[in-house]
Amino acid sequence: MKLSQSIALLATGILVFTLAGCEKEGPTEQAGEQIDEAVETMQDKADDAGDKTMDKLEEAGDEIEEATDSATQ
C-alpha cells in the first residue's frame, strides 16, 4: 500500500469516527440544552412582564392626562 493511500485511509477513518461521535449527545450536552431552553423561557417571560407593565403605565398616563384636561376645563 502506498503512503498516500495509507494517509487517505487514515483520514477517512478519523472522519468517520469524528462524525459518529458528534451524533450522540452526552448528558453534559443535554444539560446544556436544557439550561439554554430555561434561560430563553425566562427571558420571554421577563419580556412579557415588561410589556404588560409598560401597557399599564401608558394607561395610567392616559388617565392622568384625561383627568388633567378635565380639571382645567
Predicted model as a PDB file, atoms N, CA, C, CB and O in Angstrom, pLDDT in the B-factor column:
MODEL        1                                                                  
ATOM      1  N   MET A   1       0.858  -1.169   0.000  1.00 56.00           N  
ATOM      2  CA  MET A   1       0.000   0.000   0.000  1.00 56.00           C  
ATOM      3  C   MET A   1       0.904   1.232   0.000  1.00 56.00           C  
ATOM      4  CB  MET A   1      -0.976  -0.002   1.232  1.00 56.00           C  
ATOM      5  O   MET A   1       1.877   1.303   0.750  1.00 56.00           O  
ATOM      6  N   LYS A   2       0.578   2.164  -0.824  1.00 70.00           N  
ATOM      7  CA  LYS A   2       1.374   3.373  -0.922  1.00 70.00           C  
ATOM      8  C   LYS A   2       1.094   4.288   0.264  1.00 70.00           C  
ATOM      9  CB  LYS A   2       1.090   4.099  -2.240  1.00 70.00           C  
ATOM     10  O   LYS A   2       0.067   4.175   0.932  1.00 70.00           O  
ATOM     11  N   LEU A   3       2.017   5.181   0.502  1.00 71.00           N  
ATOM     12  CA  LEU A   3       1.891   6.118   1.609  1.00 71.00           C  
ATOM     13  C   LEU A   3       0.666   7.008   1.446  1.00 71.00           C  
ATOM     14  CB  LEU A   3       3.146   6.972   1.721  1.00 71.00           C  
ATOM     15  O   LEU A   3      -0.040   7.259   2.423  1.00 71.00           O  
ATOM     16  N   SER A   4       0.399   7.487   0.247  1.00 74.00           N  
ATOM     17  CA  SER A   4      -0.756   8.362   0.016  1.00 74.00           C  
ATOM     18  C   SER A   4      -2.069   7.615   0.261  1.00 74.00           C  
ATOM     19  CB  SER A   4      -0.726   8.922  -1.422  1.00 74.00           C  
ATOM     20  O   SER A   4      -3.037   8.200   0.747  1.00 74.00           O  
ATOM     21  N   GLN A   5      -2.100   6.332  -0.074  1.00 76.00           N  
ATOM     22  CA  GLN A   5      -3.299   5.539   0.195  1.00 76.00           C  
ATOM     23  C   GLN A   5      -3.482   5.330   1.690  1.00 76.00           C  
ATOM     24  CB  GLN A   5      -3.223   4.186  -0.522  1.00 76.00           C  
ATOM     25  O   GLN A   5      -4.608   5.348   2.188  1.00 76.00           O  
ATOM     26  N   SER A   6      -2.407   5.134   2.394  1.00 78.00           N  
ATOM     27  CA  SER A   6      -2.477   4.957   3.844  1.00 78.00           C  
ATOM     28  C   SER A   6      -2.978   6.224   4.518  1.00 78.00           C  
ATOM     29  CB  SER A   6      -1.105   4.568   4.407  1.00 78.00           C  
ATOM     30  O   SER A   6      -3.791   6.169   5.441  1.00 78.00           O  
ATOM     31  N   ILE A   7      -2.488   7.363   4.051  1.00 81.00           N  
ATOM     32  CA  ILE A   7      -2.923   8.639   4.625  1.00 81.00           C  
ATOM     33  C   ILE A   7      -4.399   8.878   4.333  1.00 81.00           C  
ATOM     34  CB  ILE A   7      -2.073   9.804   4.072  1.00 81.00           C  
ATOM     35  O   ILE A   7      -5.141   9.335   5.203  1.00 81.00           O  
ATOM     36  N   ALA A   8      -4.824   8.573   3.118  1.00 78.00           N  
ATOM     37  CA  ALA A   8      -6.234   8.740   2.761  1.00 78.00           C  
ATOM     38  C   ALA A   8      -7.119   7.824   3.597  1.00 78.00           C  
ATOM     39  CB  ALA A   8      -6.446   8.459   1.268  1.00 78.00           C  
ATOM     40  O   ALA A   8      -8.182   8.241   4.056  1.00 78.00           O  
ATOM     41  N   LEU A   9      -6.695   6.591   3.797  1.00 79.00           N  
ATOM     42  CA  LEU A   9      -7.451   5.647   4.609  1.00 79.00           C  
ATOM     43  C   LEU A   9      -7.530   6.111   6.053  1.00 79.00           C  
ATOM     44  CB  LEU A   9      -6.825   4.261   4.537  1.00 79.00           C  
ATOM     45  O   LEU A   9      -8.587   6.020   6.678  1.00 79.00           O  
ATOM     46  N   LEU A  10      -6.434   6.602   6.581  1.00 78.00           N  
ATOM     47  CA  LEU A  10      -6.401   7.103   7.949  1.00 78.00           C  
ATOM     48  C   LEU A  10      -7.306   8.323   8.104  1.00 78.00           C  
ATOM     49  CB  LEU A  10      -4.966   7.452   8.356  1.00 78.00           C  
ATOM     50  O   LEU A  10      -8.057   8.420   9.075  1.00 78.00           O  
ATOM     51  N   ALA A  11      -7.237   9.244   7.160  1.00 82.00           N  
ATOM     52  CA  ALA A  11      -8.088  10.441   7.203  1.00 82.00           C  
ATOM     53  C   ALA A  11      -9.562  10.071   7.127  1.00 82.00           C  
ATOM     54  CB  ALA A  11      -7.729  11.395   6.058  1.00 82.00           C  
ATOM     55  O   ALA A  11     -10.387  10.654   7.829  1.00 82.00           O  
ATOM     56  N   THR A  12      -9.895   9.111   6.283  1.00 81.00           N  
ATOM     57  CA  THR A  12     -11.283   8.653   6.170  1.00 81.00           C  
ATOM     58  C   THR A  12     -11.753   8.030   7.480  1.00 81.00           C  
ATOM     59  CB  THR A  12     -11.426   7.640   5.019  1.00 81.00           C  
ATOM     60  O   THR A  12     -12.872   8.285   7.926  1.00 81.00           O  
ATOM     61  N   GLY A  13     -10.914   7.225   8.084  1.00 77.00           N  
ATOM     62  CA  GLY A  13     -11.268   6.604   9.371  1.00 77.00           C  
ATOM     63  C   GLY A  13     -11.494   7.643  10.454  1.00 77.00           C  
ATOM     64  O   GLY A  13     -12.452   7.550  11.222  1.00 77.00           O  
ATOM     65  N   ILE A  14     -10.620   8.625  10.516  1.00 77.00           N  
ATOM     66  CA  ILE A  14     -10.771   9.694  11.521  1.00 77.00           C  
ATOM     67  C   ILE A  14     -12.063  10.453  11.282  1.00 77.00           C  
ATOM     68  CB  ILE A  14      -9.565  10.668  11.482  1.00 77.00           C  
ATOM     69  O   ILE A  14     -12.789  10.753  12.230  1.00 77.00           O  
ATOM     70  N   LEU A  15     -12.356  10.763  10.038  1.00 73.00           N  
ATOM     71  CA  LEU A  15     -13.578  11.487   9.704  1.00 73.00           C  
ATOM     72  C   LEU A  15     -14.815  10.695  10.112  1.00 73.00           C  
ATOM     73  CB  LEU A  15     -13.622  11.796   8.208  1.00 73.00           C  
ATOM     74  O   LEU A  15     -15.746  11.252  10.693  1.00 73.00           O  
ATOM     75  N   VAL A  16     -14.829   9.411   9.813  1.00 71.00           N  
ATOM     76  CA  VAL A  16     -15.977   8.563  10.150  1.00 71.00           C  
ATOM     77  C   VAL A  16     -16.188   8.522  11.660  1.00 71.00           C  
ATOM     78  CB  VAL A  16     -15.777   7.134   9.603  1.00 71.00           C  
ATOM     79  O   VAL A  16     -17.316   8.679  12.129  1.00 71.00           O  
ATOM     80  N   PHE A  17     -15.119   8.313  12.427  1.00 70.00           N  
ATOM     81  CA  PHE A  17     -15.251   8.255  13.881  1.00 70.00           C  
ATOM     82  C   PHE A  17     -15.633   9.612  14.468  1.00 70.00           C  
ATOM     83  CB  PHE A  17     -13.949   7.768  14.507  1.00 70.00           C  
ATOM     84  O   PHE A  17     -16.373   9.674  15.449  1.00 70.00           O  
ATOM     85  N   THR A  18     -15.144  10.677  13.887  1.00 67.00           N  
ATOM     86  CA  THR A  18     -15.497  12.014  14.371  1.00 67.00           C  
ATOM     87  C   THR A  18     -16.970  12.295  14.146  1.00 67.00           C  
ATOM     88  CB  THR A  18     -14.647  13.085  13.678  1.00 67.00           C  
ATOM     89  O   THR A  18     -17.657  12.778  15.047  1.00 67.00           O  
ATOM     90  N   LEU A  19     -17.459  11.998  12.957  1.00 63.00           N  
ATOM     91  CA  LEU A  19     -18.869  12.231  12.660  1.00 63.00           C  
ATOM     92  C   LEU A  19     -19.766  11.345  13.501  1.00 63.00           C  
ATOM     93  CB  LEU A  19     -19.146  11.996  11.188  1.00 63.00           C  
ATOM     94  O   LEU A  19     -20.824  11.788  13.947  1.00 63.00           O  
ATOM     95  N   ALA A  20     -19.371  10.118  13.725  1.00 62.00           N  
ATOM     96  CA  ALA A  20     -20.166   9.206  14.547  1.00 62.00           C  
ATOM     97  C   ALA A  20     -20.223   9.708  15.986  1.00 62.00           C  
ATOM     98  CB  ALA A  20     -19.582   7.777  14.498  1.00 62.00           C  
ATOM     99  O   ALA A  20     -21.252   9.581  16.649  1.00 62.00           O  
ATOM    100  N   GLY A  21     -19.146  10.266  16.461  1.00 60.00           N  
ATOM    101  CA  GLY A  21     -19.113  10.798  17.826  1.00 60.00           C  
ATOM    102  C   GLY A  21     -19.961  12.039  17.985  1.00 60.00           C  
ATOM    103  O   GLY A  21     -20.470  12.295  19.076  1.00 60.00           O  
ATOM    104  N   CYS A  22     -20.127  12.812  16.937  1.00 61.00           N  
ATOM    105  CA  CYS A  22     -20.904  14.048  17.009  1.00 61.00           C  
ATOM    106  C   CYS A  22     -22.404  13.784  17.044  1.00 61.00           C  
ATOM    107  CB  CYS A  22     -20.570  14.940  15.831  1.00 61.00           C  
ATOM    108  O   CYS A  22     -23.169  14.630  17.507  1.00 61.00           O  
ATOM    109  N   GLU A  23     -22.827  12.642  16.568  1.00 62.00           N  
ATOM    110  CA  GLU A  23     -24.244  12.349  16.510  1.00 62.00           C  
ATOM    111  C   GLU A  23     -24.834  12.051  17.877  1.00 62.00           C  
ATOM    112  CB  GLU A  23     -24.487  11.194  15.592  1.00 62.00           C  
ATOM    113  O   GLU A  23     -26.016  12.304  18.107  1.00 62.00           O  
ATOM    114  N   LYS A  24     -24.046  11.527  18.770  1.00 67.00           N  
ATOM    115  CA  LYS A  24     -24.547  11.147  20.083  1.00 67.00           C  
ATOM    116  C   LYS A  24     -24.405  12.316  21.048  1.00 67.00           C  
ATOM    117  CB  LYS A  24     -23.801   9.909  20.616  1.00 67.00           C  
ATOM    118  O   LYS A  24     -23.349  12.941  21.143  1.00 67.00           O  
ATOM    119  N   GLU A  25     -25.502  12.599  21.767  1.00 73.00           N  
ATOM    120  CA  GLU A  25     -25.465  13.645  22.772  1.00 73.00           C  
ATOM    121  C   GLU A  25     -25.188  13.016  24.127  1.00 73.00           C  
ATOM    122  CB  GLU A  25     -26.788  14.446  22.793  1.00 73.00           C  
ATOM    123  O   GLU A  25     -25.843  12.055  24.530  1.00 73.00           O  
ATOM    124  N   GLY A  26     -24.237  13.557  24.799  1.00 80.00           N  
ATOM    125  CA  GLY A  26     -23.950  13.086  26.135  1.00 80.00           C  
ATOM    126  C   GLY A  26     -24.787  13.830  27.151  1.00 80.00           C  
ATOM    127  O   GLY A  26     -25.486  14.780  26.800  1.00 80.00           O  
ATOM    128  N   PRO A  27     -24.728  13.419  28.393  1.00 85.00           N  
ATOM    129  CA  PRO A  27     -25.526  14.075  29.439  1.00 85.00           C  
ATOM    130  C   PRO A  27     -25.156  15.542  29.629  1.00 85.00           C  
ATOM    131  CB  PRO A  27     -25.358  13.341  30.753  1.00 85.00           C  
ATOM    132  O   PRO A  27     -26.010  16.355  29.982  1.00 85.00           O  
ATOM    133  N   THR A  28     -23.901  15.884  29.400  1.00 86.00           N  
ATOM    134  CA  THR A  28     -23.488  17.278  29.561  1.00 86.00           C  
ATOM    135  C   THR A  28     -24.116  18.151  28.482  1.00 86.00           C  
ATOM    136  CB  THR A  28     -21.955  17.397  29.514  1.00 86.00           C  
ATOM    137  O   THR A  28     -24.584  19.253  28.765  1.00 86.00           O  
ATOM    138  N   GLU A  29     -24.126  17.663  27.255  1.00 82.00           N  
ATOM    139  CA  GLU A  29     -24.736  18.435  26.170  1.00 82.00           C  
ATOM    140  C   GLU A  29     -26.242  18.566  26.373  1.00 82.00           C  
ATOM    141  CB  GLU A  29     -24.443  17.777  24.812  1.00 82.00           C  
ATOM    142  O   GLU A  29     -26.814  19.626  26.121  1.00 82.00           O  
ATOM    143  N   GLN A  30     -26.883  17.496  26.827  1.00 87.00           N  
ATOM    144  CA  GLN A  30     -28.320  17.552  27.100  1.00 87.00           C  
ATOM    145  C   GLN A  30     -28.623  18.550  28.205  1.00 87.00           C  
ATOM    146  CB  GLN A  30     -28.849  16.167  27.484  1.00 87.00           C  
ATOM    147  O   GLN A  30     -29.588  19.308  28.112  1.00 87.00           O  
ATOM    148  N   ALA A  31     -27.803  18.554  29.252  1.00 91.00           N  
ATOM    149  CA  ALA A  31     -27.999  19.506  30.348  1.00 91.00           C  
ATOM    150  C   ALA A  31     -27.805  20.934  29.843  1.00 91.00           C  
ATOM    151  CB  ALA A  31     -27.024  19.209  31.515  1.00 91.00           C  
ATOM    152  O   ALA A  31     -28.549  21.835  30.230  1.00 91.00           O  
ATOM    153  N   GLY A  32     -26.816  21.144  28.985  1.00 88.00           N  
ATOM    154  CA  GLY A  32     -26.589  22.471  28.418  1.00 88.00           C  
ATOM    155  C   GLY A  32     -27.770  22.956  27.601  1.00 88.00           C  
ATOM    156  O   GLY A  32     -28.139  24.128  27.673  1.00 88.00           O  
ATOM    157  N   GLU A  33     -28.365  22.062  26.823  1.00 90.00           N  
ATOM    158  CA  GLU A  33     -29.531  22.431  26.035  1.00 90.00           C  
ATOM    159  C   GLU A  33     -30.716  22.768  26.930  1.00 90.00           C  
ATOM    160  CB  GLU A  33     -29.900  21.307  25.077  1.00 90.00           C  
ATOM    161  O   GLU A  33     -31.472  23.696  26.642  1.00 90.00           O  
ATOM    162  N   GLN A  34     -30.880  22.014  28.016  1.00 92.00           N  
ATOM    163  CA  GLN A  34     -31.969  22.298  28.945  1.00 92.00           C  
ATOM    164  C   GLN A  34     -31.765  23.655  29.606  1.00 92.00           C  
ATOM    165  CB  GLN A  34     -32.072  21.196  30.010  1.00 92.00           C  
ATOM    166  O   GLN A  34     -32.725  24.401  29.804  1.00 92.00           O  
ATOM    167  N   ILE A  35     -30.531  23.975  29.947  1.00 92.00           N  
ATOM    168  CA  ILE A  35     -30.238  25.282  30.545  1.00 92.00           C  
ATOM    169  C   ILE A  35     -30.531  26.388  29.544  1.00 92.00           C  
ATOM    170  CB  ILE A  35     -28.765  25.357  31.014  1.00 92.00           C  
ATOM    171  O   ILE A  35     -31.122  27.406  29.905  1.00 92.00           O  
ATOM    172  N   ASP A  36     -30.128  26.205  28.290  1.00 92.00           N  
ATOM    173  CA  ASP A  36     -30.408  27.196  27.247  1.00 92.00           C  
ATOM    174  C   ASP A  36     -31.911  27.433  27.103  1.00 92.00           C  
ATOM    175  CB  ASP A  36     -29.815  26.741  25.903  1.00 92.00           C  
ATOM    176  O   ASP A  36     -32.358  28.576  27.006  1.00 92.00           O  
ATOM    177  N   GLU A  37     -32.681  26.356  27.090  1.00 92.00           N  
ATOM    178  CA  GLU A  37     -34.132  26.478  26.955  1.00 92.00           C  
ATOM    179  C   GLU A  37     -34.735  27.190  28.165  1.00 92.00           C  
ATOM    180  CB  GLU A  37     -34.772  25.090  26.782  1.00 92.00           C  
ATOM    181  O   GLU A  37     -35.638  28.013  28.013  1.00 92.00           O  
ATOM    182  N   ALA A  38     -34.244  26.881  29.360  1.00 93.00           N  
ATOM    183  CA  ALA A  38     -34.754  27.524  30.567  1.00 93.00           C  
ATOM    184  C   ALA A  38     -34.459  29.018  30.554  1.00 93.00           C  
ATOM    185  CB  ALA A  38     -34.149  26.877  31.814  1.00 93.00           C  
ATOM    186  O   ALA A  38     -35.317  29.823  30.914  1.00 93.00           O  
ATOM    187  N   VAL A  39     -33.261  29.389  30.145  1.00 92.00           N  
ATOM    188  CA  VAL A  39     -32.900  30.806  30.079  1.00 92.00           C  
ATOM    189  C   VAL A  39     -33.755  31.528  29.049  1.00 92.00           C  
ATOM    190  CB  VAL A  39     -31.411  30.970  29.740  1.00 92.00           C  
ATOM    191  O   VAL A  39     -34.200  32.652  29.285  1.00 92.00           O  
ATOM    192  N   GLU A  40     -33.986  30.891  27.913  1.00 92.00           N  
ATOM    193  CA  GLU A  40     -34.820  31.506  26.882  1.00 92.00           C  
ATOM    194  C   GLU A  40     -36.251  31.697  27.375  1.00 92.00           C  
ATOM    195  CB  GLU A  40     -34.811  30.653  25.609  1.00 92.00           C  
ATOM    196  O   GLU A  40     -36.869  32.729  27.112  1.00 92.00           O  
ATOM    197  N   THR A  41     -36.775  30.711  28.083  1.00 92.00           N  
ATOM    198  CA  THR A  41     -38.121  30.815  28.640  1.00 92.00           C  
ATOM    199  C   THR A  41     -38.201  31.957  29.647  1.00 92.00           C  
ATOM    200  CB  THR A  41     -38.533  29.493  29.303  1.00 92.00           C  
ATOM    201  O   THR A  41     -39.166  32.722  29.651  1.00 92.00           O  
ATOM    202  N   MET A  42     -37.182  32.069  30.503  1.00 91.00           N  
ATOM    203  CA  MET A  42     -37.165  33.156  31.488  1.00 91.00           C  
ATOM    204  C   MET A  42     -37.099  34.519  30.802  1.00 91.00           C  
ATOM    205  CB  MET A  42     -35.973  32.993  32.446  1.00 91.00           C  
ATOM    206  O   MET A  42     -37.762  35.461  31.236  1.00 91.00           O  
ATOM    207  N   GLN A  43     -36.308  34.632  29.735  1.00 90.00           N  
ATOM    208  CA  GLN A  43     -36.215  35.890  29.013  1.00 90.00           C  
ATOM    209  C   GLN A  43     -37.550  36.251  28.372  1.00 90.00           C  
ATOM    210  CB  GLN A  43     -35.123  35.814  27.952  1.00 90.00           C  
ATOM    211  O   GLN A  43     -37.960  37.412  28.395  1.00 90.00           O  
ATOM    212  N   ASP A  44     -38.222  35.262  27.803  1.00 91.00           N  
ATOM    213  CA  ASP A  44     -39.526  35.507  27.195  1.00 91.00           C  
ATOM    214  C   ASP A  44     -40.529  35.985  28.231  1.00 91.00           C  
ATOM    215  CB  ASP A  44     -40.042  34.245  26.509  1.00 91.00           C  
ATOM    216  O   ASP A  44     -41.289  36.918  27.976  1.00 91.00           O  
ATOM    217  N   LYS A  45     -40.536  35.349  29.403  1.00 91.00           N  
ATOM    218  CA  LYS A  45     -41.468  35.742  30.454  1.00 91.00           C  
ATOM    219  C   LYS A  45     -41.144  37.139  30.986  1.00 91.00           C  
ATOM    220  CB  LYS A  45     -41.438  34.723  31.596  1.00 91.00           C  
ATOM    221  O   LYS A  45     -42.051  37.918  31.282  1.00 91.00           O  
ATOM    222  N   ALA A  46     -39.865  37.452  31.105  1.00 91.00           N  
ATOM    223  CA  ALA A  46     -39.476  38.792  31.549  1.00 91.00           C  
ATOM    224  C   ALA A  46     -39.896  39.843  30.531  1.00 91.00           C  
ATOM    225  CB  ALA A  46     -37.961  38.862  31.785  1.00 91.00           C  
ATOM    226  O   ALA A  46     -40.360  40.921  30.903  1.00 91.00           O  
ATOM    227  N   ASP A  47     -39.735  39.532  29.252  1.00 89.00           N  
ATOM    228  CA  ASP A  47     -40.174  40.452  28.202  1.00 89.00           C  
ATOM    229  C   ASP A  47     -41.682  40.668  28.267  1.00 89.00           C  
ATOM    230  CB  ASP A  47     -39.774  39.919  26.816  1.00 89.00           C  
ATOM    231  O   ASP A  47     -42.160  41.797  28.157  1.00 89.00           O  
ATOM    232  N   ASP A  48     -42.433  39.573  28.447  1.00 90.00           N  
ATOM    233  CA  ASP A  48     -43.887  39.677  28.538  1.00 90.00           C  
ATOM    234  C   ASP A  48     -44.294  40.521  29.747  1.00 90.00           C  
ATOM    235  CB  ASP A  48     -44.521  38.278  28.626  1.00 90.00           C  
ATOM    236  O   ASP A  48     -45.189  41.360  29.651  1.00 90.00           O  
ATOM    237  N   ALA A  49     -43.638  40.294  30.872  1.00 91.00           N  
ATOM    238  CA  ALA A  49     -43.957  41.063  32.081  1.00 91.00           C  
ATOM    239  C   ALA A  49     -43.630  42.534  31.870  1.00 91.00           C  
ATOM    240  CB  ALA A  49     -43.185  40.512  33.301  1.00 91.00           C  
ATOM    241  O   ALA A  49     -44.388  43.406  32.296  1.00 91.00           O  
ATOM    242  N   GLY A  50     -42.518  42.814  31.224  1.00 90.00           N  
ATOM    243  CA  GLY A  50     -42.146  44.198  30.938  1.00 90.00           C  
ATOM    244  C   GLY A  50     -43.153  44.860  30.017  1.00 90.00           C  
ATOM    245  O   GLY A  50     -43.500  46.025  30.214  1.00 90.00           O  
ATOM    246  N   ASP A  51     -43.628  44.130  29.010  1.00 91.00           N  
ATOM    247  CA  ASP A  51     -44.630  44.672  28.095  1.00 91.00           C  
ATOM    248  C   ASP A  51     -45.926  44.990  28.828  1.00 91.00           C  
ATOM    249  CB  ASP A  51     -44.899  43.690  26.953  1.00 91.00           C  
ATOM    250  O   ASP A  51     -46.530  46.039  28.604  1.00 91.00           O  
ATOM    251  N   LYS A  52     -46.355  44.084  29.705  1.00 91.00           N  
ATOM    252  CA  LYS A  52     -47.586  44.308  30.460  1.00 91.00           C  
ATOM    253  C   LYS A  52     -47.447  45.516  31.378  1.00 91.00           C  
ATOM    254  CB  LYS A  52     -47.949  43.062  31.279  1.00 91.00           C  
ATOM    255  O   LYS A  52     -48.380  46.307  31.515  1.00 91.00           O  
ATOM    256  N   THR A  53     -46.283  45.659  32.005  1.00 92.00           N  
ATOM    257  CA  THR A  53     -46.042  46.802  32.884  1.00 92.00           C  
ATOM    258  C   THR A  53     -46.083  48.104  32.091  1.00 92.00           C  
ATOM    259  CB  THR A  53     -44.687  46.656  33.602  1.00 92.00           C  
ATOM    260  O   THR A  53     -46.679  49.088  32.530  1.00 92.00           O  
ATOM    261  N   MET A  54     -45.449  48.104  30.924  1.00 92.00           N  
ATOM    262  CA  MET A  54     -45.463  49.312  30.093  1.00 92.00           C  
ATOM    263  C   MET A  54     -46.877  49.652  29.649  1.00 92.00           C  
ATOM    264  CB  MET A  54     -44.558  49.133  28.867  1.00 92.00           C  
ATOM    265  O   MET A  54     -47.244  50.827  29.610  1.00 92.00           O  
ATOM    266  N   ASP A  55     -47.676  48.649  29.316  1.00 92.00           N  
ATOM    267  CA  ASP A  55     -49.064  48.890  28.923  1.00 92.00           C  
ATOM    268  C   ASP A  55     -49.835  49.545  30.059  1.00 92.00           C  
ATOM    269  CB  ASP A  55     -49.746  47.577  28.507  1.00 92.00           C  
ATOM    270  O   ASP A  55     -50.588  50.493  29.836  1.00 92.00           O  
ATOM    271  N   LYS A  56     -49.651  49.043  31.278  1.00 92.00           N  
ATOM    272  CA  LYS A  56     -50.349  49.604  32.437  1.00 92.00           C  
ATOM    273  C   LYS A  56     -49.879  51.026  32.722  1.00 92.00           C  
ATOM    274  CB  LYS A  56     -50.132  48.720  33.673  1.00 92.00           C  
ATOM    275  O   LYS A  56     -50.687  51.887  33.069  1.00 92.00           O  
ATOM    276  N   LEU A  57     -48.580  51.278  32.577  1.00 93.00           N  
ATOM    277  CA  LEU A  57     -48.071  52.623  32.799  1.00 93.00           C  
ATOM    278  C   LEU A  57     -48.601  53.599  31.750  1.00 93.00           C  
ATOM    279  CB  LEU A  57     -46.547  52.616  32.788  1.00 93.00           C  
ATOM    280  O   LEU A  57     -48.912  54.747  32.069  1.00 93.00           O  
ATOM    281  N   GLU A  58     -48.703  53.151  30.514  1.00 94.00           N  
ATOM    282  CA  GLU A  58     -49.253  54.004  29.467  1.00 94.00           C  
ATOM    283  C   GLU A  58     -50.720  54.308  29.734  1.00 94.00           C  
ATOM    284  CB  GLU A  58     -49.091  53.345  28.097  1.00 94.00           C  
ATOM    285  O   GLU A  58     -51.165  55.439  29.539  1.00 94.00           O  
ATOM    286  N   GLU A  59     -51.478  53.305  30.180  1.00 93.00           N  
ATOM    287  CA  GLU A  59     -52.885  53.523  30.514  1.00 93.00           C  
ATOM    288  C   GLU A  59     -53.008  54.516  31.658  1.00 93.00           C  
ATOM    289  CB  GLU A  59     -53.569  52.195  30.884  1.00 93.00           C  
ATOM    290  O   GLU A  59     -53.856  55.409  31.620  1.00 93.00           O  
ATOM    291  N   ALA A  60     -52.169  54.367  32.673  1.00 94.00           N  
ATOM    292  CA  ALA A  60     -52.207  55.291  33.804  1.00 94.00           C  
ATOM    293  C   ALA A  60     -51.850  56.707  33.345  1.00 94.00           C  
ATOM    294  CB  ALA A  60     -51.242  54.826  34.918  1.00 94.00           C  
ATOM    295  O   ALA A  60     -52.464  57.676  33.792  1.00 94.00           O  
ATOM    296  N   GLY A  61     -50.882  56.830  32.474  1.00 93.00           N  
ATOM    297  CA  GLY A  61     -50.511  58.144  31.949  1.00 93.00           C  
ATOM    298  C   GLY A  61     -51.653  58.772  31.165  1.00 93.00           C  
ATOM    299  O   GLY A  61     -51.899  59.974  31.269  1.00 93.00           O  
ATOM    300  N   ASP A  62     -52.354  57.953  30.376  1.00 93.00           N  
ATOM    301  CA  ASP A  62     -53.506  58.466  29.626  1.00 93.00           C  
ATOM    302  C   ASP A  62     -54.601  58.934  30.568  1.00 93.00           C  
ATOM    303  CB  ASP A  62     -54.055  57.392  28.677  1.00 93.00           C  
ATOM    304  O   ASP A  62     -55.217  59.972  30.330  1.00 93.00           O  
ATOM    305  N   GLU A  63     -54.852  58.186  31.633  1.00 93.00           N  
ATOM    306  CA  GLU A  63     -55.879  58.567  32.598  1.00 93.00           C  
ATOM    307  C   GLU A  63     -55.504  59.855  33.319  1.00 93.00           C  
ATOM    308  CB  GLU A  63     -56.100  57.445  33.611  1.00 93.00           C  
ATOM    309  O   GLU A  63     -56.358  60.709  33.559  1.00 93.00           O  
ATOM    310  N   ILE A  64     -54.236  59.995  33.662  1.00 93.00           N  
ATOM    311  CA  ILE A  64     -53.776  61.232  34.314  1.00 93.00           C  
ATOM    312  C   ILE A  64     -53.938  62.411  33.356  1.00 93.00           C  
ATOM    313  CB  ILE A  64     -52.288  61.101  34.770  1.00 93.00           C  
ATOM    314  O   ILE A  64     -54.369  63.489  33.764  1.00 93.00           O  
ATOM    315  N   GLU A  65     -53.599  62.211  32.105  1.00 92.00           N  
ATOM    316  CA  GLU A  65     -53.737  63.277  31.114  1.00 92.00           C  
ATOM    317  C   GLU A  65     -55.197  63.680  30.945  1.00 92.00           C  
ATOM    318  CB  GLU A  65     -53.154  62.836  29.767  1.00 92.00           C  
ATOM    319  O   GLU A  65     -55.512  64.868  30.873  1.00 92.00           O  
ATOM    320  N   GLU A  66     -56.096  62.683  30.882  1.00 91.00           N  
ATOM    321  CA  GLU A  66     -57.515  62.971  30.759  1.00 91.00           C  
ATOM    322  C   GLU A  66     -58.044  63.716  31.987  1.00 91.00           C  
ATOM    323  CB  GLU A  66     -58.295  61.678  30.552  1.00 91.00           C  
ATOM    324  O   GLU A  66     -58.838  64.649  31.869  1.00 91.00           O  
ATOM    325  N   ALA A  67     -57.587  63.286  33.168  1.00 89.00           N  
ATOM    326  CA  ALA A  67     -58.033  63.942  34.403  1.00 89.00           C  
ATOM    327  C   ALA A  67     -57.528  65.377  34.447  1.00 89.00           C  
ATOM    328  CB  ALA A  67     -57.543  63.164  35.646  1.00 89.00           C  
ATOM    329  O   ALA A  67     -58.247  66.271  34.895  1.00 89.00           O  
ATOM    330  N   THR A  68     -56.320  65.605  33.995  1.00 90.00           N  
ATOM    331  CA  THR A  68     -55.750  66.949  33.987  1.00 90.00           C  
ATOM    332  C   THR A  68     -56.523  67.827  32.999  1.00 90.00           C  
ATOM    333  CB  THR A  68     -54.240  66.906  33.620  1.00 90.00           C  
ATOM    334  O   THR A  68     -56.825  68.982  33.300  1.00 90.00           O  
ATOM    335  N   ASP A  69     -56.841  67.284  31.826  1.00 85.00           N  
ATOM    336  CA  ASP A  69     -57.596  68.025  30.837  1.00 85.00           C  
ATOM    337  C   ASP A  69     -58.987  68.374  31.359  1.00 85.00           C  
ATOM    338  CB  ASP A  69     -57.698  67.225  29.546  1.00 85.00           C  
ATOM    339  O   ASP A  69     -59.477  69.484  31.148  1.00 85.00           O  
ATOM    340  N   SER A  70     -59.616  67.423  32.039  1.00 85.00           N  
ATOM    341  CA  SER A  70     -60.960  67.660  32.590  1.00 85.00           C  
ATOM    342  C   SER A  70     -60.918  68.721  33.686  1.00 85.00           C  
ATOM    343  CB  SER A  70     -61.557  66.349  33.147  1.00 85.00           C  
ATOM    344  O   SER A  70     -61.830  69.540  33.795  1.00 85.00           O  
ATOM    345  N   ALA A  71     -59.870  68.707  34.492  1.00 83.00           N  
ATOM    346  CA  ALA A  71     -59.759  69.643  35.606  1.00 83.00           C  
ATOM    347  C   ALA A  71     -59.493  71.058  35.109  1.00 83.00           C  
ATOM    348  CB  ALA A  71     -58.651  69.205  36.562  1.00 83.00           C  
ATOM    349  O   ALA A  71     -59.908  72.019  35.757  1.00 83.00           O  
ATOM    350  N   THR A  72     -58.828  71.209  34.006  1.00 82.00           N  
ATOM    351  CA  THR A  72     -58.505  72.551  33.510  1.00 82.00           C  
ATOM    352  C   THR A  72     -59.640  73.142  32.707  1.00 82.00           C  
ATOM    353  CB  THR A  72     -57.251  72.514  32.664  1.00 82.00           C  
ATOM    354  O   THR A  72     -59.626  74.339  32.421  1.00 82.00           O  
ATOM    355  N   GLN A  73     -60.628  72.339  32.332  1.00 73.00           N  
ATOM    356  CA  GLN A  73     -61.751  72.882  31.546  1.00 73.00           C  
ATOM    357  C   GLN A  73     -62.836  73.400  32.400  1.00 73.00           C  
ATOM    358  CB  GLN A  73     -62.309  71.855  30.633  1.00 73.00           C  
ATOM    359  O   GLN A  73     -63.844  73.887  31.889  1.00 73.00           O  
TER     360      GLN A  73                                                      
ENDMDL                                                                          
END                                                                             
